[in-house]
Amino acid sequence: AQSVAQPEDQVNVAEGNPLTVKCTYSVSGNPYLFWYVQYPNRGLQFLLKYITGDNLVKGSYGFEAEFNKSQTSFHLKKPSALVSDSALYFCAVRDGGYQKVTFGIGTKLQVIP
Amino acid sequence: EAGVAQSPRYKIIEKRQSVAFWCNPISGHATLYWYQQILGQGPKLLIQFQNNGVVDDSQLPKDRFSAERLKGVDSTLKIQPAKLEDSAVYLCASSLDITGGSETQYFGPGTRLLVL
C-alpha cells in the first residue's frame, strides 16, 4: 500500500528566509509525487510534480522540490518566503502502477512578517 | 478556461437527512474524482471515474454514499442518510486522463457540509 507522511503539522518561517516543508513516501513501484497548496476556503491548487528525470523540480510561485529516492523524500522548498505563501500544503503520491493518489495530512506554513 | 465547478458551496443538514453535491469538471477532462476532506486531515479519495465508468470506489461507504457520472461529464455525489461524521468538505477534481498516472488534478472550491 502507498502512503505519505508530512511530519510537521506547522512550519513557521520569517519573511525572506528560505523555507522547507517535508514529505516522505512509501510505494511499491515508481512514485509519481505532487505538491498542492490550499488557501483558506478554497480548493487545492497544483504546485509541482515529479514523474521522472531531473530530481529537482521547479513549480509555480517560485517553489521547487527535490526528489530523493534513497531517502524516499520529496521536500518542498523556496529560497525566500513571502507572507502570501502562508497556506496549507499537501504532498501526494501515486504508485506508477496504480491509479489512486494518496494525500498527506498537510502542513500549515506560516510566514511571519 | 473555466475551472471545476461545484455546488452548493455550503450545506447544513440534520442527521438522517439526504444531501446531494454537483460537480462539473473542466471541459475535455476524462477523469473525475470525489474527495472527502475532514478538518485537520488530507483529502481522501471516495470515488474516481474514467468517463462514465468507475475506476476506484474502494473507500466509498456504499451503504450511504452513491455517485454517478451518467454522460461522462458532470457528476453527482449523494449521501443518504447523513451521519454526524460526514461533516467535511467534499472536493471534486478532474484531470485529462489517468493513463500513465502522471496527470495533474484540478480541484473545485469544494462543498462544506455540516451535519447537525
Boltz contact constraints between the chains, C-beta under 6 A:
constraints:
  - contact:
      token1: [A, 32]
      token2: [B, 101]
      max_distance: 6.0
  - contact:
      token1: [A, 32]
      token2: [B, 102]
      max_distance: 6.0
  - contact:
      token1: [A, 42]
      token2: [B, 109]
      max_distance: 6.0
  - contact:
      token1: [A, 43]
      token2: [B, 91]
      max_distance: 6.0
  - contact:
      token1: [A, 43]
      token2: [B, 107]
      max_distance: 6.0
  - contact:
      token1: [A, 43]
      token2: [B, 108]
      max_distance: 6.0
  - contact:
      token1: [A, 43]
      token2: [B, 109]
      max_distance: 6.0
  - contact:
      token1: [A, 43]
      token2: [B, 110]
      max_distance: 6.0
  - contact:
      token1: [A, 44]
      token2: [B, 107]
      max_distance: 6.0
  - contact:
      token1: [A, 46]
      token2: [B, 104]
      max_distance: 6.0
  - contact:
      token1: [A, 51]
      token2: [B, 102]
      max_distance: 6.0
  - contact:
      token1: [A, 90]
      token2: [B, 42]
      max_distance: 6.0
  - contact:
      token1: [A, 94]
      token2: [B, 101]
      max_distance: 6.0
  - contact:
      token1: [A, 96]
      token2: [B, 101]
      max_distance: 6.0
  - contact:
      token1: [A, 99]
      token2: [B, 98]
      max_distance: 6.0
  - contact:
      token1: [A, 99]
      token2: [B, 101]
      max_distance: 6.0
  - contact:
      token1: [A, 100]
      token2: [B, 45]
      max_distance: 6.0
  - contact:
      token1: [A, 100]
      token2: [B, 56]
      max_distance: 6.0
  - contact:
      token1: [A, 103]
      token2: [B, 42]
      max_distance: 6.0
  - contact:
      token1: [A, 103]
      token2: [B, 43]
      max_distance: 6.0
  - contact:
      token1: [A, 104]
      token2: [B, 42]
      max_distance: 6.0
  - contact:
      token1: [A, 105]
      token2: [B, 41]
      max_distance: 6.0
  - contact:
      token1: [A, 105]
      token2: [B, 42]
      max_distance: 6.0
  - contact:
      token1: [A, 106]
      token2: [B, 42]
      max_distance: 6.0
